[in-house]
């Protein structure tokens, strides 16, 4: 093995170069398909946020008469409904506060795209009479479909894969705020997963009542 | 460099651009892994892991004077470290992912032919195989530095980027590593 005594000879050593076309092509198919599914997931998450925003704006425009009626309804509802968990309310407030006070560096990250939607949801959460907080185990028990991940179907729980702090979310450690969002006749349960730093990192919506389609809506 | 920058930035959002990035780097990354692990099927599995990780993390890549290729090689090195540490277990099956996404697998005949040709290419490089066997028995930092230098023909600066170590440290690792290789070869162990 005298030929390898010199560094130059190691440098000049010929090495094999292999081409595996089938693997390269198959992996590319899977990667691009996965990327397209992820983009579709992000679009859906964004769309949900837009829907919630539209609902809120619509509510503002309903007029004082309806507001008065709502106030009576809310009062009546609050009498017959158990008070919402103080802990859940505190988590929602802290998360809103954390999102509103993100540093400019954090706001420069990809996460900032989701921030307005999470803020919107958290405001809705604070107004929802049924707001409650769930542990991971309680969340999975209530929504067994949540973690049924499959590249084909997509998992119902959308976990933000580019959080502000760069670390991948640990779904076991999130606290899950659950509340109902009403849109006309439709009702959906919204679940927002919040990490220990009060930053939302996951979200899921589950339709509990499908309303009739509205013409011209 | 500017072209690479533009392509990678587009690849963060655009699957076509990601496909272009993949086509550009797949041959380099696959062969780097193959030359490190010396087994075609394992190289396929580790390469799959590397590009799945790259897809999941590409949005976190920021330009701080380190080329994108160095970032990919670093993922590859980490995945190989995982592979060696986890006693060579396979984490991702491309076949399973293909099935889940409804793609038709390539025919067994085509795959078998490709493996035979690949193995023949490896077997034609007996000097490489002798050195590779020696390097495989060294600690990971020597494996990584020596492979990048002598198999991938990377410069000290590139290896420094990939291994996140100062050039002086890389030179020292290479010098000690090459000495270990020479001693082992002279002793005729391999």
Interface residues (C-beta under 8 A of the other chain):
Chain A: X1 X3 X4 X5 X7 X10 X11 X13 X14 X15 X16 X17 X18 X19 X20 X21 X22 X23 X24 X25 X26 X27 X28 X29 X30 X31 X32 X33 X34 X35 X36 X39 X110 X150 X151 X152 X161 X162 X166
Chain B: X13 X15 X18 X19 X22 X23 X26 X27 X30 X31 X34 X35 X40 X44 X47 X48 X51 X52 X55 X56 X59 X60 X94 X97 X98 X100 X101 X102 X103 X105 X106 X110 X111 X114 X118 X121 X122 X124 X125 X127 X128 X130 X131 X149 X150 X151 X153 X178 X181 X182 X185 X186 X188
